[in-house]
Amino acid sequence: MKKLKSLLRGALTGLILAIALVAWSLLPWPALLGLAVAFALWMLLTRSGRQAASVAGVGISTLSQRLGSSSVVVIGIAGVVAVLVAMLSMAEGYQETLRRTGSDDSVMVLRGASAAEVMSTLDLASINVIEQAPGIARGADGRPLASPETVVAANLPIKGGAPDEDGSVQLRGVGDRAWQVRPQVKIVQGRRFETGKREVVVGSGAQRQFAGLEVGKQIRLGNERWTVVGVFKSGDAMDSEVWADAQMVAATYGRGASRNSVVAKLSDAKQFKAFKAALAGDPRLQVDTTTTAEYFAKQSEAMTKVIRIIGIVVGSIMAIGAVFGALNTMFATVATRAREIATLRAIGFRGVPVVVAVMLETMLLALLGGLIGGALAWLVFNGYTASTIAGGVGQLTFDFRVTGALLWSGLKWALAIGFVGGLFPALRAATLPVTTALRAL
């Protein structure tokens, strides 16, 4: 029977925690601020509120005498918040890196029904038709700013890894128009590759991730040796790539005259609909057209969702542990203060002030844990560089982003844990018969 009660209590605790987390996460900060103001007014203007403040003040003043048990709550909740914010900051950084890569005034054209560049193939005839479509901006020489590009997965040794440990890098074969289509890509060391030569320029992110990408060194791509002649920086997903002449990449990997995609710069973002309609209406083409902003946003959706789900699952498991830690601590606190609480109730204090006082003490500890956990996540993980597979090919290097919104979410989780962890002890303190409590001590 006791085991059954324990199981039921655990299930009820988990259910209440889930409800509390969902409720807190759905409430916007103005609503929470309004609740806080209403609660403060209740404590200031009502007799029950002032009683609750008095009881809470006594409990909070004795926290220094209970550092060991109180630290269990604080450290447990800090760990939950730190892990949760760290995981979500990973998803935020990944998504932001891909989001910055595109723009509304540049487009990507792929073969119809292709989910990513690496899955697409465009023949030379289709490329020529696409380049002449209306809406594409023109360079100073009058040629369209369209860049037919080849994308392949190449293997390079991981920096700091085992001698035989390779990672996948995205090798992009481009022409001279790629630099005008993507003006954010700037050479920061060395020079651009020359047409017709096996030379590469590497992104700053790829250089941090892989060994042997210093200017002047040679690397093996396919069955050929290539010379690193420059390093570029773009501040987006391109930083994780290696660029080379499209014709040389196609020859090395047996791609012939075909390309994976055409990336073009529009004369104006408003031209996108007309450009897309022109390609859709051409019977010679079977292509999908999106802005680069939309393309890279879609590429980030699946991975971002997976990372967030993992973060929430791990955080929820840890949160349950933190709740039981808070329950044990607060039950012990209530037991220690049973005579005091019973005396207060005997002289006229009602049950509500007692419940609120115990809840306030727990929520204060939870708030402290949330602040510590958020601070740790920001200090350790904000700007931390990581990499993962993106777009079906190559490793994407990105920085964790601990934003204010994530810290706020972590704080709401902390308060929800504190709410659930203090609820049952508070109800026990308020419902314990006065005579029983006085006789027990």
ZAMARGU-4260 file (C-alpha; in steps of 0.2 Angstrom, whole numbers, plus 5000, padded with zeros to 4 digits):
<rodrens>
0) 5000/5000/5000 | 5014/5012/5004 | 5023/5008/4988 | 5006/5012/4979 | 5005/5028/4988
5) 5023/5032/4983 | 5020/5029/4965 | 5004/5039/4965 | 5013/5053/4973 | 5027/5052/4961
10) 5015/5052/4946 | 5005/5066/4953 | 5021/5077/4955 | 5026/5073/4938 | 5009/5078/4931
15) 5009/5094/4941 | 5027/5098/4935 | 5022/5096/4917 | 5006/5107/4919 | 5016/5120/4928
20) 5030/5120/4915 | 5017/5121/4900 | 5008/5135/4909 | 5023/5145/4913 | 5030/5143/4896
25) 5014/5149/4888 | 5012/5165/4898 | 5021/5180/4891 | 5032/5191/4902 | 5018/5205/4903
30) 5006/5192/4910 | 5019/5186/4923 | 5023/5204/4927 | 5005/5207/4930 | 5003/5192/4942
35) 5019/5198/4951 | 5011/5215/4954 | 4995/5208/4959 | 5003/5197/4972 | 5014/5211/4979
40) 4998/5221/4981 | 4989/5207/4990 | 5004/5205/5002 | 5004/5224/5006 | 4986/5228/5007
45) 4977/5213/5015 | 4979/5205/5032 | 4982/5188/5025 | 4996/5195/5014 | 5004/5204/5028
50) 5004/5188/5038 | 5011/5178/5024 | 5025/5191/5023 | 5029/5190/5041 | 5030/5171/5041
55) 5040/5171/5025 | 5052/5183/5033 | 5055/5172/5048 | 5059/5157/5036 | 5070/5166/5025
60) 5080/5174/5039 | 5084/5156/5045 | 5091/5150/5028 | 5109/5154/5033 | 5106/5141/5047
65) 5101/5128/5034 | 5114/5131/5020 | 5117/5112/5017 | 5098/5108/5014 | 5095/5124/5005
70) 5110/5122/4993 | 5102/5105/4987 | 5088/5115/4980 | 5098/5129/4973 | 5111/5117/4965
75) 5099/5105/4958 | 5088/5119/4949 | 5104/5128/4944 | 5110/5112/4935 | 5093/5110/4926
80) 5093/5128/4920 | 5111/5127/4914 | 5109/5111/4904 | 5092/5117/4897 | 5099/5134/4892
85) 5115/5126/4885 | 5105/5114/4874 | 5093/5127/4868 | 5107/5139/4864 | 5115/5126/4853
90) 5098/5125/4843 | 5097/5144/4843 | 5115/5146/4837 | 5113/5133/4823 | 5097/5141/4817
95) 5104/5159/4817 | 5120/5154/4807 | 5109/5147/4793 | 5096/5161/4795 | 5110/5174/4792
100) 5116/5164/4776 | 5102/5169/4765 | 5094/5185/4759 | 5077/5190/4751 | 5086/5198/4736
105) 5095/5182/4731 | 5088/5166/4724 | 5093/5147/4723 | 5086/5137/4709 | 5087/5118/4711
110) 5080/5103/4701 | 5062/5100/4705 | 5058/5091/4721 | 5076/5092/4727 | 5077/5094/4746
115) 5095/5101/4746 | 5108/5106/4734 | 5118/5090/4735 | 5102/5081/4728 | 5100/5092/4714
120) 5107/5092/4696 | 5105/5105/4682 | 5111/5102/4665 | 5120/5115/4655 | 5105/5119/4644
125) 5094/5123/4660 | 5108/5134/4667 | 5108/5144/4651 | 5089/5147/4652 | 5090/5151/4671
130) 5103/5164/4668 | 5093/5174/4655 | 5077/5174/4666 | 5070/5192/4670 | 5073/5200/4687
135) 5092/5195/4688 | 5103/5209/4692 | 5117/5213/4680 | 5136/5217/4683 | 5146/5231/4676
140) 5150/5221/4661 | 5131/5218/4657 | 5132/5199/4662 | 5119/5192/4674 | 5124/5190/4692
145) 5120/5171/4692 | 5132/5158/4699 | 5131/5140/4693 | 5138/5130/4707 | 5143/5112/4711
150) 5142/5105/4729 | 5151/5089/4734 | 5156/5081/4751 | 5175/5080/4753 | 5184/5072/4768
155) 5198/5081/4777 | 5207/5077/4794 | 5199/5084/4809 | 5210/5096/4819 | 5216/5088/4835
160) 5208/5071/4830 | 5216/5054/4827 | 5228/5052/4812 | 5215/5042/4803 | 5200/5053/4809
165) 5192/5062/4794 | 5177/5074/4794 | 5165/5079/4780 | 5167/5097/4773 | 5156/5105/4760
170) 5167/5108/4744 | 5158/5122/4733 | 5164/5124/4715 | 5160/5142/4709 | 5164/5154/4696
175) 5169/5172/4697 | 5151/5178/4699 | 5150/5169/4716 | 5159/5184/4724 | 5146/5196/4717
180) 5131/5186/4721 | 5137/5184/4739 | 5146/5200/4743 | 5147/5196/4762 | 5161/5184/4758
185) 5177/5193/4760 | 5195/5186/4758 | 5204/5189/4775 | 5220/5181/4771 | 5229/5176/4755
190) 5220/5178/4738 | 5206/5171/4728 | 5209/5155/4718 | 5213/5156/4700 | 5202/5149/4686
195) 5208/5133/4679 | 5220/5129/4693 | 5218/5116/4708 | 5217/5130/4721 | 5205/5132/4735
200) 5200/5146/4747 | 5193/5140/4764 | 5181/5147/4776 | 5187/5153/4793 | 5175/5140/4802
205) 5182/5126/4791 | 5200/5131/4795 | 5196/5130/4814 | 5188/5113/4811 | 5200/5104/4800
210) 5219/5101/4799 | 5230/5107/4786 | 5220/5122/4779 | 5233/5135/4782 | 5238/5146/4767
215) 5251/5138/4756 | 5248/5120/4762 | 5241/5107/4750 | 5227/5095/4754 | 5219/5080/4745
220) 5202/5082/4738 | 5196/5067/4727 | 5211/5060/4720 | 5220/5076/4717 | 5231/5088/4727
225) 5225/5106/4729 | 5234/5121/4736 | 5226/5132/4749 | 5228/5150/4743 | 5216/5160/4754
230) 5205/5161/4769 | 5188/5170/4768 | 5175/5175/4781 | 5156/5178/4778 | 5149/5177/4796
235) 5136/5163/4790 | 5136/5145/4785 | 5148/5149/4770 | 5162/5150/4784 | 5161/5131/4785
240) 5164/5128/4767 | 5179/5126/4755 | 5178/5135/4738 | 5187/5131/4722 | 5184/5133/4703
245) 5168/5125/4697 | 5176/5117/4682 | 5190/5110/4691 | 5179/5102/4705 | 5167/5095/4691
250) 5182/5087/4682 | 5189/5080/4698 | 5172/5072/4704 | 5166/5068/4686 | 5152/5080/4686
255) 5154/5086/4668 | 5145/5102/4663 | 5131/5099/4675 | 5129/5109/4691 | 5119/5107/4707
260) 5112/5124/4708 | 5111/5141/4702 | 5112/5156/4714 | 5107/5173/4707 | 5106/5190/4713
265) 5090/5199/4710 | 5089/5217/4704 | 5076/5219/4719 | 5068/5208/4731 | 5051/5212/4724
270) 5057/5204/4708 | 5056/5186/4716 | 5038/5182/4711 | 5041/5187/4693 | 5057/5177/4692
275) 5049/5162/4700 | 5034/5163/4688 | 5045/5165/4673 | 5055/5149/4677 | 5039/5139/4682
280) 5031/5144/4666 | 5045/5139/4655 | 5042/5121/4648 | 5061/5118/4646 | 5063/5118/4665
285) 5058/5107/4679 | 5065/5117/4694 | 5061/5124/4711 | 5065/5142/4716 | 5066/5149/4733
290) 5075/5164/4740 | 5091/5159/4749 | 5084/5166/4765 | 5069/5153/4764 | 5081/5139/4758
295) 5093/5140/4773 | 5078/5143/4785 | 5071/5126/4779 | 5088/5118/4780 | 5089/5122/4799
300) 5071/5117/4804 | 5074/5098/4806 | 5090/5099/4816 | 5084/5113/4827 | 5068/5104/4831
305) 5079/5088/4836 | 5091/5098/4847 | 5076/5107/4856 | 5067/5091/4859 | 5083/5083/4866
310) 5085/5098/4877 | 5068/5098/4884 | 5068/5079/4887 | 5084/5080/4896 | 5079/5096/4906
315) 5062/5088/4910 | 5071/5072/4917 | 5083/5083/4927 | 5068/5094/4933 | 5059/5079/4940
320) 5075/5075/4951 | 5076/5093/4956 | 5058/5093/4961 | 5060/5078/4973 | 5076/5087/4980
325) 5065/5102/4984 | 5051/5091/4991 | 5063/5083/5003 | 5071/5099/5008 | 5055/5108/5011
330) 5047/5093/5020 | 5061/5093/5032 | 5060/5112/5034 | 5042/5111/5038 | 5045/5097/5050
335) 5058/5107/5059 | 5047/5122/5060 | 5031/5112/5065 | 5030/5119/5082 | 5032/5137/5076
340) 5019/5135/5062 | 5007/5127/5074 | 5009/5141/5086 | 5006/5154/5073 | 4990/5145/5068
345) 4985/5144/5086 | 4986/5163/5088 | 4975/5166/5073 | 4986/5164/5057 | 4976/5156/5044
350) 4981/5142/5032 | 4983/5153/5017 | 4997/5164/5024 | 5007/5148/5029 | 5005/5140/5012
355) 5011/5156/5004 | 5026/5158/5016 | 5032/5141/5012 | 5030/5143/4994 | 5039/5160/4994
360) 5054/5152/5003 | 5055/5138/4990 | 5052/5150/4975 | 5066/5161/4982 | 5078/5146/4982
365) 5072/5142/4964 | 5075/5160/4958 | 5092/5159/4965 | 5096/5143/4957 | 5088/5149/4940
370) 5099/5164/4941 | 5115/5154/4944 | 5111/5141/4931 | 5107/5155/4918 | 5124/5164/4922
375) 5134/5148/4921 | 5126/5144/4904 | 5130/5161/4898 | 5148/5161/4904 | 5152/5144/4898
380) 5142/5142/4882 | 5138/5159/4874 | 5150/5160/4859 | 5156/5142/4861 | 5160/5135/4844
385) 5153/5118/4838 | 5150/5109/4822 | 5137/5097/4815 | 5131/5090/4799 | 5120/5102/4789
390) 5110/5101/4773 | 5114/5083/4770 | 5133/5086/4767 | 5147/5094/4776 | 5150/5100/4794
395) 5143/5117/4799 | 5152/5127/4811 | 5142/5138/4822 | 5142/5147/4839 | 5130/5144/4854
400) 5119/5159/4857 | 5113/5161/4874 | 5099/5175/4871 | 5089/5184/4884 | 5074/5174/4878
405) 5082/5158/4883 | 5088/5165/4900 | 5070/5170/4903 | 5064/5153/4898 | 5076/5145/4910
410) 5071/5156/4924 | 5053/5151/4921 | 5057/5133/4922 | 5066/5136/4938 | 5051/5145/4946
415) 5040/5131/4940 | 5051/5118/4948 | 5051/5128/4964 | 5032/5130/4963 | 5029/5111/4962
420) 5043/5107/4975 | 5035/5119/4988 | 5017/5115/4985 | 5015/5099/4994 | 5026/5104/5009
425) 5016/5120/5010 | 4999/5111/5010 | 5006/5099/5023 | 5011/5114/5034 | 4994/5122/5032
430) 4984/5106/5036 | 4993/5098/5050 | 4982/5098/5065 | 4988/5111/5078 | 4987/5099/5093
435) 4996/5086/5084 | 5010/5097/5079 | 5012/5104/5097 | 5012/5086/5105 | 5025/5080/5092
440) 5038/5092/5098
</rodrens>
